C-alpha cells in the first residue's frame, strides 16, 4: 500500500521552488544593475565623440570631396600621360620609317648623280651646265637633306671622289670641257674646295700632272704667242695670229683653272677642325709657281696668278731647283 505525500510536504516544496525563483530573479536584477553603469558610460562616450565631431562634419565632408576630386584629376592625368606616351611612341616609329625612306631616296639620288659625273670623260653629251646642276644638287643633298651626323663624312667622300676623278688618265686636260669641269667643281662644290684646301700636296700633284702638262703642251705649240700675252687688270692683251684662236681659248681655260687652284692654296682650309698645314701649303705654292713660269715663260701671267711683284717673280724663279725647265736665259 503506497503512501501519499501530505499536504504539508507539497506546500513546502512549492514554497522552496518559489523562493528559488525569486532568488534567481534577484540575482538577475543585481547583474543587470551592475551592467547599467557600463552601458550608461558607453552611451555618454558615444555622445561625447559625436558631439566633438559635429562641428567638423562639413570640413570632413569637404576634405572627402576634395580628395575624391584630386583622385579623379590624378587618374585623368595618368590616362592622358599614357595616351601621350603611346602617341609619342607611334610618332617616333612613323618618323623613323619616314627617315629611313628619305635616307634611301637620298642615297639612291646621290649614287645616280655620282654615276652620271663619273661618265663625263667618255660621254660627250654631258655638258658643263648639266655638270654644274649635278654638283649643285649633290651639295644641296649633303647640306640640307642628310642627317647632321652624316654630313661631314659624306662631304669629305664627295670631295675626295672628285679629286680622284680629276687624276684619272681619261680626264684629259688637253680638252677644254675637262678643264671646265674642274673649274665648275671648284666653283659649285664646297666639298671639292674643302678637300683641296685640306690636302695641299694632293692639289699640287693635280696642278702638276694635269695643268702643267697641258700648259706646257700649249707653250710647245706656240711659245711666241704665250710669251707675248700681257695682262691689264683681268683682261688679256695679245695679238692672236690667224688660226690660233682655239689654242688661245684653251690657254684661257687653263689659266682660269690654275688661278682658281692657287686661290684655294693661298686661302687654306675654311672648316673648323681641319689642319691648315702651312708648311705644305707654302711648299705647294712654291712648286706651282715654278711650274707655271716654266710652262709659260711669261712674267705677266705669273704676276697676275700669284700676286707677286716683278722683282719677287725673278728672285723666286732663280730658286726653282725642282723645275725641270729652269733656265736663267728666260729672264730678260
JOBELZI-V59755 format. One line per field, one symbol per residue. ss: DSSP state (H for helix, E for strand, - for the rest). phi: phi as a letter, one per 20 degrees, with the letter a starting at -180 (. if undefined). psi: psi as a letter, one per 30 degrees, with the letter a starting at -180 (. if undefined). Layout:
ss->???
phi->???
psi->???
This chain:
ss->------HHHHHHHHHHHHHHHHHHHHHHHHHHHHHHHHHHHHHHHHHHHHHHHH--HHHHHHHHHHHHHHHHHHHHHHHHHHHHHHHHHHHHHHHHHHHHHHHHHHHHHHHHHHHHHH---------HHHHHHHHHHHHHHHHHH--HHHHHHHHHHHHHHHHHHHH--------HHHHHHHHHHHHH-HHHHHHHHH-HHHHHHHHHHHHHHHHHHHHHH-HHHHH--EEE--EEE-------HHHHHHHHHHHHHHHHHHHHHHH----------HHHHHHHHHHHHHHHHHHH--HHHHHHHH---HHHHHHHHH---------HHH--
phi->.feefefffffffffffffffffffffffffffffgfffffffffffffffffgfegfffffffffffffffffffffffffffffffffffffffffffffffffffffffffffffegfddfffefgffgffffffffgffddfggfdffffffffffffffffefffeeeedfffffffffffedcgfffffffecffffffffffdfffffffffffbfffffefdcdmddedaeeffndfffffffgfffffffffffffffmfdefnefflffffffffffffgffffeclcfffffffdmdffffffffffdfffffdfbfffec
psi->jlkkkleeeeeeeeeeeeeeeeeeeeeeeeeeeffeeeeeeeeeeeeeeeeefefgeeeeeeeeeeeeeeeeeeeeeeeeeeeeeeeeeeeeeeeeeeeeeeeeeeeeeeeeeeeeeffeefjffjleeeeeeeeeeeeeeeefflkeffeeeeeeeeeeeeeeeeflefijgfkeeeeeeeeeeeefjfeeeeeeefieeeeeeeeefeeeeeeeeeeeeieeeeffklkjcgkkjkjjlkfgeeeeeeeeeeeeeeeeeeeeeeeakfkkfkkfheeeeeeeeeefeeeeeeffhjeeeeeeefhlleeeeeeeefgiffkfgkkeffj.
